[in-house]
Amino acid sequence: MTSVSIETQLTEWRDHALKLENEVKKVVVGQDKAIRAINIAIFARGHVLLEGGVGVGKTTLLQSIARGLGGAYERIEGTVDLMPNDLIYHTFLGEDGRPKVEEGPLLRAGEQLSVFFFNEINRARPQVHALMLRVMAERHIGAFKKEYRLPHMLVFADRNQVEKNETFEIPSAARDRFMMEIPIEIPEDRALRKALMFDVKFQHAERLTQQVDSGVLAYDQLNAFSDILQSHIRASDVLEDYALDLWESTQKPSAFGIQLDSVDVNRLIHTGASPRGMGMLLKAARVHAWLMNRDSLFPEDIHAVFHEIIAHRLVLNPMFESRRTELSRELTNQILASVSVPSKAKAA
């Protein structure tokens, strides 16, 4: 493949990526930052946790993304009685009164599955988490005496962050399997809030998502293109050293002069970001650089995805877990403000 053909692919795919964002923005308002972050995850081929309360539009957002991607969309609800097999098959009585077995949500669409939404994943038991995490990592599963491949599947999951009864928080090692945790927040703009309340089109989610052009991206070609993209975007030695400083600051923030107003930072962190997390940070930063029409990494590419990739990977001491959302945001902001950016931190 020549460099000219690669440049053409990069340009054409960028046009499609930006079109996907614009299509989704037509039906999901006030979530521009989240839409960009999801787009980055799509091209970095990473699974996503969604952070947000009830009724903020997560389902509409994901259905819109799935329509723009093409492929199949599946969803399952986390409940305390959900079993691992419920993801793989379900049984029912047929019209003849005999038991029937059909493929469950993970298997129904086969290789055409592009988006899988696990709603309230922390309501499901750890055995369910274990199966889901294995499928996320391996993208295949054995069932019905055959192997099902899921090469194009991206998993999106959210957690019930209000109720603690009958919930099973996924442990830090499991959170690390998700590339990002993306906040989905109620828009602050008063006009947008008013539209969400009174514009009747927002009350018909299924009809709304049909406005998104279908198949803007070729979901079954994204894996191959992602490899091209990652190989194309370069980083200078100075930029790599800066990224290493950021990593070390998540492990020993006080060594970099990082302080928090409300908490002794030395007592806050149990374990910093993992090597896998830092690898995902650079993958996502390369996608951001590409979307900004650059072929080299700048510090702002790392900054654009730093919180979404690092915050949920920080292992806090147990006494601070109830304040995780607030404290992790404060810490990542302070890291970016405190770790100095070398003047030559630009790619060659």
Secondary structure, DSSP 8 states (H G I E B T S, - for coil): --HHHHHHHHHHHHHHHHHHHHHHHTTS-S-HHHHHHHHHHHHHT--EEEE--TTSSHHHHHHHHHHHH-SEEEEEE--TT--THHHHEEEEE-TTS-EEEEE-TTTTTGGGEEEEEEETGGGS-HHHHHHHHHHHHHSEEEETTEEEE-TT-EEEEE---S--TT-----HHHHTTSSEEEE------HHHHHHHHH-GGGG-HHHHHTTS-TTSS-GGGHHHHHHHHHHH-B--HHHHHHHHHHHHHHH-GGGGT---SSS-HHHHEEE---HHHHHHHHHHHHHHHHHTT-SB--HHHHHHHHHHHHGGG-EE-GGGGGGHHHHHHHHHHHHHHHS---TT-S--
